[in-house]
Amino acid sequence: MSRRDLDALVIGAGVSGLTTAVCLAEAGMRVIIWTAEPPERTTSYAAGAMWGPYHVEPVDRVRVWSAQTLEVLRQLATDPQTGVRLVSGIEASRKPVDPPEWGSQLGGFRTCEVSELPDGFATGWRYTAPILDMPTYLGYLRGRLEAAGGGIEIRRIDSLDEVVGVAPVVVNCAGMGARDPELAPVRGQLVAVENPGITEFFSEDTGVSPDLLHFYPHGETVVLGGTAQPGEWNREPDPGIAAAIVARCAEIEPRLRGARVVELRVGLRPTRPFVRVEKRQFRSARMIHNYGHGGAGVSLSWGCAAQVVAGSG
Ligand SMILES: Cc1cc2nc3c(=O)[nH]c(=O)nc-3n(C[C@H](O)[C@H](O)[C@H](O)COP(=O)(O)OP(=O)(O)OC[C@H]3O[C@@H](n4cnc5c(N)ncnc54)[C@H](O)[C@@H]3O)c2cc1C
């Protein structure tokens, strides 16, 4: 595709950029992604990932984006090739807390008896939610983009001036690369291990804490988490943190103790007071921003992408 033929340029090949590019291409636009790094080097690759619009604002728009995304993920879960599964499990807290307001949207949502919870936990809910194996899922999105005529080029943008004249619509899905003073990283580390036979997820509602506890089964592997370290930019996995994550998860599920580690993953959650999905004119280009999804970018991805498409025409 020569540049003259392009309808839209998307910056970024994480879940936001890929989903947006798929939606634009399937709406009939000629789309290319420019990304500094390939999908397997993004924060999106590092995510767990489970649907759940935690700690993101503005609440009214998040409600719409997350509900739209939930509907699409449920459809995708009917095809195992996508990496999306509907998995049942328990979310629990050591303190009495209220259920999440979005819980009733999830299949089989009910309050647990204390006897169903691990020792030391006071409240919990059982539900069925979409869980995404992100390496597989990003590959699926890439294939779907290519099938719709789009493509990916590895190209870092140092200044927005570089995108002027490339396409009439430019969508900024650069995550932490969006260079917005309101963005701050919240480092997350996860450990993928061989699955010793776990079929249900577990997630602790830790409130705001640097040490998280959850595990999500993805067939052959289980992804164990995690951390939430505000202001940390280091993308190198820390073996000490990894050992602590495994130990925390093994207290809840002893079969995880000694499970063979397959991969350590690190990502920087692009956190902002409000998710930014907004249209602006930038010289000759219609610039649409789609970044700042914090710890919920997977859960908002299809809703935000639909809003970009609505603003692109
Ligand atoms: C450990 C962890 C667990 C998580 N778990 C969940 C979960 O369970 N559920 C959930 O919904 N969310 C979860 N998240 C959050 C989610 O991963 C993020 O919100 C989401 O990945 C953000 O996606 P993105 O596409 O906006 O950004 P990214 O995935 O960071 O992608 C940004 C893209 O922009 C490109 N880019 C950056 N700068 C430039 C530049 N100058 N030029 C060109 N390209 C550039 C990058 O190369 C990359 O391709 C988790 C995050 C972490 C770290």
py3Dmol code that shows the C-alpha trace and the ligand (Angstrom):
import py3Dmol

protein = """\
ATOM      1  CA  MET A   1       0.000   0.000   0.000  1.00  0.00           C
ATOM      2  CA  SER A   2       1.554   3.323  -0.970  1.00  0.00           C
ATOM      3  CA  ARG A   3       1.222   6.188   1.471  1.00  0.00           C
ATOM      4  CA  ARG A   4      -1.044   8.096  -0.898  1.00  0.00           C
ATOM      5  CA  ASP A   5      -3.646   5.345  -0.599  1.00  0.00           C
ATOM      6  CA  LEU A   6      -3.858   5.339   3.199  1.00  0.00           C
ATOM      7  CA  ASP A   7      -7.022   6.356   5.017  1.00  0.00           C
ATOM      8  CA  ALA A   8      -5.673   5.936   8.553  1.00  0.00           C
ATOM      9  CA  LEU A   9      -2.382   5.617  10.396  1.00  0.00           C
ATOM     10  CA  VAL A  10      -2.487   4.019  13.854  1.00  0.00           C
ATOM     11  CA  ILE A  11       0.431   4.576  16.231  1.00  0.00           C
ATOM     12  CA  GLY A  12       1.022   1.539  18.464  1.00  0.00           C
ATOM     13  CA  ALA A  13       0.522  -2.228  18.209  1.00  0.00           C
ATOM     14  CA  GLY A  14      -0.684  -3.059  21.706  1.00  0.00           C
ATOM     15  CA  VAL A  15      -4.256  -4.118  22.335  1.00  0.00           C
ATOM     16  CA  SER A  16      -5.541  -0.546  21.794  1.00  0.00           C
ATOM     17  CA  GLY A  17      -3.737  -0.021  18.484  1.00  0.00           C
ATOM     18  CA  LEU A  18      -4.442  -3.470  17.072  1.00  0.00           C
ATOM     19  CA  THR A  19      -8.137  -3.435  18.030  1.00  0.00           C
ATOM     20  CA  THR A  20      -8.560   0.081  16.643  1.00  0.00           C
ATOM     21  CA  ALA A  21      -6.791  -0.837  13.406  1.00  0.00           C
ATOM     22  CA  VAL A  22      -8.968  -3.964  13.025  1.00  0.00           C
ATOM     23  CA  CYS A  23     -12.144  -1.909  13.495  1.00  0.00           C
ATOM     24  CA  LEU A  24     -11.024   0.782  11.024  1.00  0.00           C
ATOM     25  CA  ALA A  25      -9.918  -1.794   8.420  1.00  0.00           C
ATOM     26  CA  GLU A  26     -13.131  -3.798   8.785  1.00  0.00           C
ATOM     27  CA  ALA A  27     -15.079  -0.542   8.322  1.00  0.00           C
ATOM     28  CA  GLY A  28     -13.447  -0.353   4.865  1.00  0.00           C
ATOM     29  CA  MET A  29     -10.513   1.962   5.579  1.00  0.00           C
ATOM     30  CA  ARG A  30      -6.946   1.369   4.351  1.00  0.00           C
ATOM     31  CA  VAL A  31      -4.945   1.215   7.561  1.00  0.00           C
ATOM     32  CA  ILE A  32      -1.340   0.852   8.625  1.00  0.00           C
ATOM     33  CA  ILE A  33       0.153   0.637  12.118  1.00  0.00           C
ATOM     34  CA  TRP A  34       3.486   2.250  12.933  1.00  0.00           C
ATOM     35  CA  THR A  35       4.899   0.893  16.141  1.00  0.00           C
ATOM     36  CA  ALA A  36       8.187   1.355  17.944  1.00  0.00           C
ATOM     37  CA  GLU A  37       8.114  -2.279  19.045  1.00  0.00           C
ATOM     38  CA  PRO A  38       6.263  -5.385  17.851  1.00  0.00           C
ATOM     39  CA  PRO A  39       3.135  -6.626  19.704  1.00  0.00           C
ATOM     40  CA  GLU A  40       5.168  -9.161  21.721  1.00  0.00           C
ATOM     41  CA  ARG A  41       7.205  -6.335  23.320  1.00  0.00           C
ATOM     42  CA  THR A  42       4.191  -4.292  24.469  1.00  0.00           C
ATOM     43  CA  THR A  43       2.555  -3.880  27.862  1.00  0.00           C
ATOM     44  CA  SER A  44      -0.479  -5.580  26.332  1.00  0.00           C
ATOM     45  CA  TYR A  45       1.548  -8.775  25.831  1.00  0.00           C
ATOM     46  CA  ALA A  46       2.416  -8.761  29.542  1.00  0.00           C
ATOM     47  CA  ALA A  47      -1.196  -8.510  30.778  1.00  0.00           C
ATOM     48  CA  GLY A  48      -2.895 -11.424  32.630  1.00  0.00           C
ATOM     49  CA  ALA A  49      -5.566 -10.794  31.370  1.00  0.00           C
ATOM     50  CA  MET A  50      -9.111 -10.807  32.669  1.00  0.00           C
ATOM     51  CA  TRP A  51     -12.047  -8.566  31.785  1.00  0.00           C
ATOM     52  CA  GLY A  52     -12.690  -6.181  34.699  1.00  0.00           C
ATOM     53  CA  PRO A  53     -12.791  -2.367  34.484  1.00  0.00           C
ATOM     54  CA  TYR A  54     -10.843  -1.720  37.721  1.00  0.00           C
ATOM     55  CA  HIS A  55      -9.650   1.722  38.830  1.00  0.00           C
ATOM     56  CA  VAL A  56     -10.309   3.614  35.581  1.00  0.00           C
ATOM     57  CA  GLU A  57     -12.276   6.762  34.942  1.00  0.00           C
ATOM     58  CA  PRO A  58     -14.469   8.451  33.770  1.00  0.00           C
ATOM     59  CA  VAL A  59     -16.953   5.980  35.211  1.00  0.00           C
ATOM     60  CA  ASP A  60     -19.858   6.709  32.826  1.00  0.00           C
ATOM     61  CA  ARG A  61     -17.757   6.210  29.661  1.00  0.00           C
ATOM     62  CA  VAL A  62     -15.884   3.238  31.165  1.00  0.00           C
ATOM     63  CA  ARG A  63     -19.241   1.569  31.822  1.00  0.00           C
ATOM     64  CA  VAL A  64     -20.150   1.795  28.121  1.00  0.00           C
ATOM     65  CA  TRP A  65     -16.694   0.846  26.750  1.00  0.00           C
ATOM     66  CA  SER A  66     -16.358  -2.138  29.090  1.00  0.00           C
ATOM     67  CA  ALA A  67     -19.866  -3.452  28.388  1.00  0.00           C
ATOM     68  CA  GLN A  68     -19.218  -3.272  24.628  1.00  0.00           C
ATOM     69  CA  THR A  69     -15.897  -5.065  25.083  1.00  0.00           C
ATOM     70  CA  LEU A  70     -17.471  -7.758  27.256  1.00  0.00           C
ATOM     71  CA  GLU A  71     -19.985  -8.535  24.536  1.00  0.00           C
ATOM     72  CA  VAL A  72     -17.279  -8.890  21.862  1.00  0.00           C
ATOM     73  CA  LEU A  73     -15.037 -11.009  24.104  1.00  0.00           C
ATOM     74  CA  ARG A  74     -17.935 -13.369  24.828  1.00  0.00           C
ATOM     75  CA  GLN A  75     -18.362 -13.895  21.089  1.00  0.00           C
ATOM     76  CA  LEU A  76     -14.620 -14.421  20.591  1.00  0.00           C
ATOM     77  CA  ALA A  77     -14.575 -17.012  23.383  1.00  0.00           C
ATOM     78  CA  THR A  78     -16.609 -19.345  21.141  1.00  0.00           C
ATOM     79  CA  ASP A  79     -13.452 -19.751  18.982  1.00  0.00           C
ATOM     80  CA  PRO A  80     -10.463 -21.250  20.876  1.00  0.00           C
ATOM     81  CA  GLN A  81      -8.039 -19.834  18.225  1.00  0.00           C
ATOM     82  CA  THR A  82      -8.605 -16.319  19.592  1.00  0.00           C
ATOM     83  CA  GLY A  83      -6.992 -17.019  22.985  1.00  0.00           C
ATOM     84  CA  VAL A  84     -10.174 -15.864  24.763  1.00  0.00           C
ATOM     85  CA  ARG A  85     -11.911 -18.226  27.199  1.00  0.00           C
ATOM     86  CA  LEU A  86     -14.804 -17.908  29.611  1.00  0.00           C
ATOM     87  CA  VAL A  87     -13.423 -19.084  32.951  1.00  0.00           C
ATOM     88  CA  SER A  88     -15.140 -19.430  36.345  1.00  0.00           C
ATOM     89  CA  GLY A  89     -13.521 -18.640  39.642  1.00  0.00           C
ATOM     90  CA  ILE A  90     -13.500 -16.575  42.790  1.00  0.00           C
ATOM     91  CA  GLU A  91     -12.526 -13.010  43.604  1.00  0.00           C
ATOM     92  CA  ALA A  92     -12.104 -12.522  47.347  1.00  0.00           C
ATOM     93  CA  SER A  93     -11.021  -9.993  49.934  1.00  0.00           C
ATOM     94  CA  ARG A  94      -9.502 -10.394  53.400  1.00  0.00           C
ATOM     95  CA  LYS A  95     -11.710  -7.481  54.553  1.00  0.00           C
ATOM     96  CA  PRO A  96     -15.471  -7.108  54.188  1.00  0.00           C
ATOM     97  CA  VAL A  97     -15.970  -5.088  50.967  1.00  0.00           C
ATOM     98  CA  ASP A  98     -18.834  -4.408  48.587  1.00  0.00           C
ATOM     99  CA  PRO A  99     -19.088  -6.385  45.340  1.00  0.00           C
ATOM    100  CA  PRO A 100     -17.829  -4.617  42.177  1.00  0.00           C
ATOM    101  CA  GLU A 101     -20.633  -2.614  40.555  1.00  0.00           C
ATOM    102  CA  TRP A 102     -20.023  -4.365  37.205  1.00  0.00           C
ATOM    103  CA  GLY A 103     -20.282  -7.855  38.754  1.00  0.00           C
ATOM    104  CA  SER A 104     -23.912  -8.392  37.804  1.00  0.00           C
ATOM    105  CA  GLN A 105     -22.936  -8.282  34.086  1.00  0.00           C
ATOM    106  CA  LEU A 106     -20.941 -11.480  34.539  1.00  0.00           C
ATOM    107  CA  GLY A 107     -22.328 -14.986  34.188  1.00  0.00           C
ATOM    108  CA  GLY A 108     -23.289 -16.808  37.387  1.00  0.00           C
ATOM    109  CA  PHE A 109     -22.309 -13.885  39.629  1.00  0.00           C
ATOM    110  CA  ARG A 110     -23.071 -14.708  43.286  1.00  0.00           C
ATOM    111  CA  THR A 111     -21.736 -14.019  46.751  1.00  0.00           C
ATOM    112  CA  CYS A 112     -19.721 -16.897  48.237  1.00  0.00           C
ATOM    113  CA  GLU A 113     -20.199 -18.473  51.636  1.00  0.00           C
ATOM    114  CA  VAL A 114     -17.117 -17.859  53.818  1.00  0.00           C
ATOM    115  CA  SER A 115     -16.604 -21.652  53.825  1.00  0.00           C
ATOM    116  CA  GLU A 116     -15.930 -21.496  50.049  1.00  0.00           C
ATOM    117  CA  LEU A 117     -13.072 -18.986  50.509  1.00  0.00           C
ATOM    118  CA  PRO A 118      -9.406 -19.634  51.363  1.00  0.00           C
ATOM    119  CA  ASP A 119      -8.415 -19.227  55.038  1.00  0.00           C
ATOM    120  CA  GLY A 120      -8.210 -15.601  56.115  1.00  0.00           C
ATOM    121  CA  PHE A 121     -10.669 -14.255  53.551  1.00  0.00           C
ATOM    122  CA  ALA A 122     -13.850 -12.472  54.631  1.00  0.00           C
ATOM    123  CA  THR A 123     -15.824 -11.778  51.427  1.00  0.00           C
ATOM    124  CA  GLY A 124     -15.875 -13.181  47.933  1.00  0.00           C
ATOM    125  CA  TRP A 125     -17.759 -13.612  44.692  1.00  0.00           C
ATOM    126  CA  ARG A 126     -17.948 -16.384  42.181  1.00  0.00           C
ATOM    127  CA  TYR A 127     -18.431 -15.514  38.527  1.00  0.00           C
ATOM    128  CA  THR A 128     -17.483 -16.427  34.967  1.00  0.00           C
ATOM    129  CA  ALA A 129     -15.470 -13.858  32.993  1.00  0.00           C
ATOM    130  CA  PRO A 130     -13.447 -13.668  29.777  1.00  0.00           C
ATOM    131  CA  ILE A 131      -9.768 -14.460  30.322  1.00  0.00           C
ATOM    132  CA  LEU A 132      -7.311 -13.736  27.517  1.00  0.00           C
ATOM    133  CA  ASP A 133      -4.047 -15.457  26.724  1.00  0.00           C
ATOM    134  CA  MET A 134      -2.456 -12.258  25.423  1.00  0.00           C
ATOM    135  CA  PRO A 135       0.328 -13.767  23.273  1.00  0.00           C
ATOM    136  CA  THR A 136      -2.325 -15.759  21.367  1.00  0.00           C
ATOM    137  CA  TYR A 137      -4.855 -12.917  21.388  1.00  0.00           C
ATOM    138  CA  LEU A 138      -2.463 -10.297  19.969  1.00  0.00           C
ATOM    139  CA  GLY A 139      -1.522 -12.771  17.236  1.00  0.00           C
ATOM    140  CA  TYR A 140      -5.216 -13.267  16.489  1.00  0.00           C
ATOM    141  CA  LEU A 141      -5.780  -9.482  16.222  1.00  0.00           C
ATOM    142  CA  ARG A 142      -2.766  -9.117  13.959  1.00  0.00           C
ATOM    143  CA  GLY A 143      -4.051 -11.885  11.652  1.00  0.00           C
ATOM    144  CA  ARG A 144      -7.489 -10.278  11.566  1.00  0.00           C
ATOM    145  CA  LEU A 145      -5.951  -6.896  10.668  1.00  0.00           C
ATOM    146  CA  GLU A 146      -3.938  -8.440   7.850  1.00  0.00           C
ATOM    147  CA  ALA A 147      -7.000 -10.311   6.573  1.00  0.00           C
ATOM    148  CA  ALA A 148      -8.784  -6.943   6.358  1.00  0.00           C
ATOM    149  CA  GLY A 149      -5.919  -5.496   4.290  1.00  0.00           C
ATOM    150  CA  GLY A 150      -4.028  -3.684   7.077  1.00  0.00           C
ATOM    151  CA  GLY A 151      -0.422  -4.081   8.157  1.00  0.00           C
ATOM    152  CA  ILE A 152       2.220  -3.299  10.761  1.00  0.00           C
ATOM    153  CA  GLU A 153       5.525  -1.444  10.265  1.00  0.00           C
ATOM    154  CA  ILE A 154       8.168  -1.192  12.975  1.00  0.00           C
ATOM    155  CA  ARG A 155       8.803   2.524  13.125  1.00  0.00           C
ATOM    156  CA  ARG A 156       9.312   4.763  16.166  1.00  0.00           C
ATOM    157  CA  ILE A 157       7.815   8.249  15.928  1.00  0.00           C
ATOM    158  CA  ASP A 158       9.923  10.927  17.594  1.00  0.00           C
ATOM    159  CA  SER A 159       7.639  13.842  16.826  1.00  0.00           C
ATOM    160  CA  LEU A 160       4.024  14.097  15.694  1.00  0.00           C
ATOM    161  CA  ASP A 161       5.321  16.242  12.815  1.00  0.00           C
ATOM    162  CA  GLU A 162       6.403  12.933  11.224  1.00  0.00           C
ATOM    163  CA  VAL A 163       2.817  11.789  10.774  1.00  0.00           C
ATOM    164  CA  VAL A 164       1.562  14.908   9.013  1.00  0.00           C
ATOM    165  CA  GLY A 165       0.602  14.047   5.451  1.00  0.00           C
ATOM    166  CA  VAL A 166       0.800  10.288   5.968  1.00  0.00           C
ATOM    167  CA  ALA A 167      -2.967   9.767   6.244  1.00  0.00           C
ATOM    168  CA  PRO A 168      -5.998  11.984   6.817  1.00  0.00           C
ATOM    169  CA  VAL A 169      -6.769  10.162  10.084  1.00  0.00           C
ATOM    170  CA  VAL A 170      -4.084   9.438  12.702  1.00  0.00           C
ATOM    171  CA  VAL A 171      -4.927   7.467  15.841  1.00  0.00           C
ATOM    172  CA  ASN A 172      -2.581   7.726  18.798  1.00  0.00           C
ATOM    173  CA  CYS A 173      -2.546   4.383  20.676  1.00  0.00           C
ATOM    174  CA  ALA A 174       1.000   4.765  22.033  1.00  0.00           C
ATOM    175  CA  GLY A 175       0.273   3.774  25.649  1.00  0.00           C
ATOM    176  CA  MET A 176       3.088   5.101  27.873  1.00  0.00           C
ATOM    177  CA  GLY A 177       4.731   6.440  24.697  1.00  0.00           C
ATOM    178  CA  ALA A 178       2.005   9.067  24.265  1.00  0.00           C
ATOM    179  CA  ARG A 179       4.170  11.724  25.983  1.00  0.00           C
ATOM    180  CA  ASP A 180       1.418  13.268  28.014  1.00  0.00           C
ATOM    181  CA  PRO A 181       2.434  14.772  31.392  1.00  0.00           C
ATOM    182  CA  GLU A 182      -0.756  13.323  32.887  1.00  0.00           C
ATOM    183  CA  LEU A 183       0.430   9.763  32.137  1.00  0.00           C
ATOM    184  CA  ALA A 184       2.295   7.768  34.778  1.00  0.00           C
ATOM    185  CA  PRO A 185       3.535   4.167  34.656  1.00  0.00           C
ATOM    186  CA  VAL A 186       2.362   1.532  37.106  1.00  0.00           C
ATOM    187  CA  ARG A 187       4.785  -1.344  36.620  1.00  0.00           C
ATOM    188  CA  GLY A 188       3.293  -4.830  36.600  1.00  0.00           C
ATOM    189  CA  GLN A 189       5.139  -8.135  36.722  1.00  0.00           C
ATOM    190  CA  LEU A 190       3.619 -11.574  36.103  1.00  0.00           C
ATOM    191  CA  VAL A 191       4.934 -15.141  36.034  1.00  0.00           C
ATOM    192  CA  ALA A 192       3.703 -17.710  33.493  1.00  0.00           C
ATOM    193  CA  VAL A 193       4.099 -21.325  34.678  1.00  0.00           C
ATOM    194  CA  GLU A 194       3.196 -24.743  33.331  1.00  0.00           C
ATOM    195  CA  ASN A 195      -0.360 -25.538  34.341  1.00  0.00           C
ATOM    196  CA  PRO A 196      -0.435 -28.239  37.039  1.00  0.00           C
ATOM    197  CA  GLY A 197      -4.165 -28.826  36.341  1.00  0.00           C
ATOM    198  CA  ILE A 198      -5.834 -25.558  37.380  1.00  0.00           C
ATOM    199  CA  THR A 199      -9.127 -24.789  35.644  1.00  0.00           C
ATOM    200  CA  GLU A 200     -10.508 -21.918  37.765  1.00  0.00           C
ATOM    201  CA  PHE A 201      -9.146 -18.409  38.348  1.00  0.00           C
ATOM    202  CA  PHE A 202      -8.549 -16.784  41.722  1.00  0.00           C
ATOM    203  CA  SER A 203      -8.128 -13.061  42.300  1.00  0.00           C
ATOM    204  CA  GLU A 204      -7.666 -11.181  45.554  1.00  0.00           C
ATOM    205  CA  ASP A 205      -9.223  -7.749  45.879  1.00  0.00           C
ATOM    206  CA  THR A 206      -6.166  -6.180  47.511  1.00  0.00           C
ATOM    207  CA  GLY A 207      -7.372  -2.583  47.193  1.00  0.00           C
ATOM    208  CA  VAL A 208      -4.515  -0.220  46.335  1.00  0.00           C
ATOM    209  CA  SER A 209      -1.354  -2.251  47.010  1.00  0.00           C
ATOM    210  CA  PRO A 210       1.947  -2.891  45.205  1.00  0.00           C
ATOM    211  CA  ASP A 211       1.551  -6.644  45.816  1.00  0.00           C
ATOM    212  CA  LEU A 212      -1.315  -8.286  43.944  1.00  0.00           C
ATOM    213  CA  LEU A 213      -2.449 -11.898  44.052  1.00  0.00           C
ATOM    214  CA  HIS A 214      -4.218 -13.637  41.190  1.00  0.00           C
ATOM    215  CA  PHE A 215      -3.862 -16.603  38.867  1.00  0.00           C
ATOM    216  CA  TYR A 216      -5.523 -17.177  35.505  1.00  0.00           C
ATOM    217  CA  PRO A 217      -5.472 -20.578  33.762  1.00  0.00           C
ATOM    218  CA  HIS A 218      -4.843 -20.542  29.992  1.00  0.00           C
ATOM    219  CA  GLY A 219      -4.877 -24.231  29.138  1.00  0.00           C
ATOM    220  CA  GLU A 220      -1.204 -25.264  29.083  1.00  0.00           C
ATOM    221  CA  THR A 221      -0.068 -22.355  31.267  1.00  0.00           C
ATOM    222  CA  VAL A 222      -1.227 -20.382  34.289  1.00  0.00           C
ATOM    223  CA  VAL A 223      -0.390 -16.696  34.620  1.00  0.00           C
ATOM    224  CA  LEU A 224       0.390 -15.648  38.196  1.00  0.00           C
ATOM    225  CA  GLY A 225       0.341 -12.088  39.455  1.00  0.00           C
ATOM    226  CA  GLY A 226       1.360  -9.665  40.260  1.00  0.00           C
ATOM    227  CA  THR A 227       2.576  -6.217  41.141  1.00  0.00           C
ATOM    228  CA  ALA A 228       1.398  -2.622  40.773  1.00  0.00           C
ATOM    229  CA  GLN A 229       4.416  -0.341  41.358  1.00  0.00           C
ATOM    230  CA  PRO A 230       3.569   3.324  40.687  1.00  0.00           C
ATOM    231  CA  GLY A 231       6.292   5.437  39.063  1.00  0.00           C
ATOM    232  CA  GLU A 232       8.487   2.429  38.172  1.00  0.00           C
ATOM    233  CA  TRP A 233       9.811   2.415  34.581  1.00  0.00           C
ATOM    234  CA  ASN A 234      12.042  -0.690  34.730  1.00  0.00           C
ATOM    235  CA  ARG A 235      10.877  -3.275  32.165  1.00  0.00           C
ATOM    236  CA  GLU A 236      13.368  -5.954  33.229  1.00  0.00           C
ATOM    237  CA  PRO A 237      11.805  -8.843  35.195  1.00  0.00           C
ATOM    238  CA  ASP A 238      12.979  -9.046  38.811  1.00  0.00           C
ATOM    239  CA  PRO A 239      13.592 -12.681  39.911  1.00  0.00           C
ATOM    240  CA  GLY A 240      13.003 -11.806  43.588  1.00  0.00           C
ATOM    241  CA  ILE A 241       9.591 -10.318  42.779  1.00  0.00           C
ATOM    242  CA  ALA A 242       8.791 -13.376  40.644  1.00  0.00           C
ATOM    243  CA  ALA A 243       9.569 -15.731  43.550  1.00  0.00           C
ATOM    244  CA  ALA A 244       7.362 -13.664  45.867  1.00  0.00           C
ATOM    245  CA  ILE A 245       4.472 -13.796  43.356  1.00  0.00           C
ATOM    246  CA  VAL A 246       4.723 -17.602  43.099  1.00  0.00           C
ATOM    247  CA  ALA A 247       4.868 -17.905  46.901  1.00  0.00           C
ATOM    248  CA  ARG A 248       1.752 -15.722  47.360  1.00  0.00           C
ATOM    249  CA  CYS A 249      -0.218 -17.714  44.781  1.00  0.00           C
ATOM    250  CA  ALA A 250       0.953 -21.073  46.163  1.00  0.00           C
ATOM    251  CA  GLU A 251      -0.468 -20.162  49.569  1.00  0.00           C
ATOM    252  CA  ILE A 252      -3.906 -20.145  47.924  1.00  0.00           C
ATOM    253  CA  GLU A 253      -3.265 -22.964  45.411  1.00  0.00           C
ATOM    254  CA  PRO A 254      -0.482 -25.337  46.643  1.00  0.00           C
ATOM    255  CA  ARG A 255      -0.233 -27.044  43.223  1.00  0.00           C
ATOM    256  CA  LEU A 256       1.508 -23.876  41.988  1.00  0.00           C
ATOM    257  CA  ARG A 257       4.457 -24.413  44.329  1.00  0.00           C
ATOM    258  CA  GLY A 258       7.333 -25.680  42.195  1.00  0.00           C
ATOM    259  CA  ALA A 259       5.454 -25.345  38.871  1.00  0.00           C
ATOM    260  CA  ARG A 260       7.965 -24.874  36.033  1.00  0.00           C
ATOM    261  CA  VAL A 261       8.356 -21.197  35.119  1.00  0.00           C
ATOM    262  CA  VAL A 262       7.815 -20.593  31.395  1.00  0.00           C
ATOM    263  CA  GLU A 263       8.149 -16.821  31.159  1.00  0.00           C
ATOM    264  CA  LEU A 264       8.480 -13.675  33.282  1.00  0.00           C
ATOM    265  CA  ARG A 265       6.518 -10.707  31.942  1.00  0.00           C
ATOM    266  CA  VAL A 266       6.700  -6.996  32.725  1.00  0.00           C
ATOM    267  CA  GLY A 267       4.525  -4.149  31.472  1.00  0.00           C
ATOM    268  CA  LEU A 268       3.948  -0.503  32.294  1.00  0.00           C
ATOM    269  CA  ARG A 269       0.249   0.241  32.819  1.00  0.00           C
ATOM    270  CA  PRO A 270      -0.350   3.616  31.109  1.00  0.00           C
ATOM    271  CA  THR A 271      -2.197   5.304  33.951  1.00  0.00           C
ATOM    272  CA  ARG A 272      -3.947   8.670  33.702  1.00  0.00           C
ATOM    273  CA  PRO A 273      -6.650  10.377  35.800  1.00  0.00           C
ATOM    274  CA  PHE A 274      -9.035   9.801  32.846  1.00  0.00           C
ATOM    275  CA  VAL A 275      -8.726   7.486  29.843  1.00  0.00           C
ATOM    276  CA  ARG A 276      -8.224   9.739  26.812  1.00  0.00           C
ATOM    277  CA  VAL A 277     -10.387   8.978  23.772  1.00  0.00           C
ATOM    278  CA  GLU A 278     -10.650  12.326  22.072  1.00  0.00           C
ATOM    279  CA  LYS A 279     -10.632  13.881  18.615  1.00  0.00           C
ATOM    280  CA  ARG A 280      -8.407  16.902  17.785  1.00  0.00           C
ATOM    281  CA  GLN A 281      -7.317  18.539  14.534  1.00  0.00           C
ATOM    282  CA  PHE A 282      -3.512  18.397  14.151  1.00  0.00           C
ATOM    283  CA  ARG A 283      -2.539  20.418  11.068  1.00  0.00           C
ATOM    284  CA  SER A 284      -4.047  18.536   8.092  1.00  0.00           C
ATOM    285  CA  ALA A 285      -4.766  15.354  10.094  1.00  0.00           C
ATOM    286  CA  ARG A 286      -7.729  14.391  12.181  1.00  0.00           C
ATOM    287  CA  MET A 287      -5.913  13.115  15.263  1.00  0.00           C
ATOM    288  CA  ILE A 288      -7.801  10.741  17.543  1.00  0.00           C
ATOM    289  CA  HIS A 289      -6.201   9.897  20.876  1.00  0.00           C
ATOM    290  CA  ASN A 290      -6.861   6.487  22.434  1.00  0.00           C
ATOM    291  CA  TYR A 291      -4.526   5.929  25.383  1.00  0.00           C
ATOM    292  CA  GLY A 292      -4.245   6.053  29.161  1.00  0.00           C
ATOM    293  CA  HIS A 293      -6.213   2.869  29.922  1.00  0.00           C
ATOM    294  CA  GLY A 294      -4.222   2.034  33.089  1.00  0.00           C
ATOM    295  CA  GLY A 295      -4.852  -1.508  34.309  1.00  0.00           C
ATOM    296  CA  ALA A 296      -7.952  -2.013  32.165  1.00  0.00           C
ATOM    297  CA  GLY A 297      -6.907  -1.543  28.540  1.00  0.00           C
ATOM    298  CA  VAL A 298      -7.906  -5.046  27.513  1.00  0.00           C
ATOM    299  CA  SER A 299     -11.329  -4.621  29.162  1.00  0.00           C
ATOM    300  CA  LEU A 300     -12.011  -1.337  27.344  1.00  0.00           C
ATOM    301  CA  SER A 301     -10.412  -2.134  23.982  1.00  0.00           C
ATOM    302  CA  TRP A 302     -13.425  -2.839  21.746  1.00  0.00           C
ATOM    303  CA  GLY A 303     -15.533  -0.026  23.197  1.00  0.00           C
ATOM    304  CA  CYS A 304     -12.754   2.555  22.771  1.00  0.00           C
ATOM    305  CA  ALA A 305     -12.004   1.310  19.244  1.00  0.00           C
ATOM    306  CA  ALA A 306     -15.698   1.660  18.308  1.00  0.00           C
ATOM    307  CA  GLN A 307     -15.610   5.256  19.507  1.00  0.00           C
ATOM    308  CA  VAL A 308     -12.522   5.955  17.391  1.00  0.00           C
ATOM    309  CA  VAL A 309     -14.263   4.548  14.311  1.00  0.00           C
ATOM    310  CA  ALA A 310     -17.293   6.743  15.035  1.00  0.00           C
ATOM    311  CA  GLY A 311     -14.998   9.793  15.158  1.00  0.00           C
ATOM    312  CA  SER A 312     -12.952   8.921  12.091  1.00  0.00           C
ATOM    313  CA  GLY A 313     -15.528   9.619   9.379  1.00  0.00           C
TER     314      GLY A 313
END
"""
ligand_1 = """\
53
LIG
C 0.956 -7.021 34.628
C -0.236 -6.408 33.964
C -1.470 -7.032 34.065
C -2.586 -6.463 33.454
N -3.794 -7.118 33.529
C -4.867 -6.614 32.899
C -6.112 -7.301 32.934
O -6.233 -8.366 33.543
N -7.160 -6.743 32.279
C -7.059 -5.558 31.591
O -8.050 -5.096 31.019
N -5.885 -4.884 31.530
C -4.804 -5.383 32.183
N -3.617 -4.694 32.161
C -3.580 -3.360 31.540
C -3.381 -3.454 30.042
O -2.335 -4.335 29.754
C -3.090 -2.057 29.453
O -4.095 -1.138 29.829
C -3.045 -2.160 27.934
O -2.141 -3.158 27.548
C -2.659 -0.850 27.280
O -2.614 -1.130 25.911
P -2.115 -0.080 24.845
O -2.260 -0.718 23.533
O -2.816 1.217 25.084
O -0.573 0.152 25.227
P 0.699 -0.787 24.949
O 0.365 -2.216 25.021
O 1.756 -0.268 25.855
O 1.093 -0.452 23.464
C 1.643 0.806 23.110
C 2.181 0.719 21.698
O 2.637 2.004 21.296
C 3.921 1.850 20.719
N 4.643 3.123 20.855
C 4.945 3.778 21.994
N 5.635 4.896 21.708
C 5.778 4.932 20.360
C 6.409 5.837 19.448
N 7.049 6.930 19.866
N 6.364 5.562 18.125
C 5.720 4.455 17.667
N 5.116 3.567 18.500
C 5.145 3.815 19.811
C 4.551 0.715 21.478
O 5.650 0.170 20.786
C 3.361 -0.231 21.547
O 3.250 -0.944 20.342
C -2.466 -5.244 32.754
C -1.228 -4.635 32.647
C -0.125 -5.196 33.240
C 1.217 -4.536 33.100
"""
view = py3Dmol.view(width=600, height=400)
view.addModel(protein, "pdb")
view.setStyle({"model": 0}, {"cartoon": {"style": "trace"}})
view.addModel(ligand_1, "xyz")
view.setStyle({"model": 1}, {"stick": {}})
view.zoomTo()
view.show()
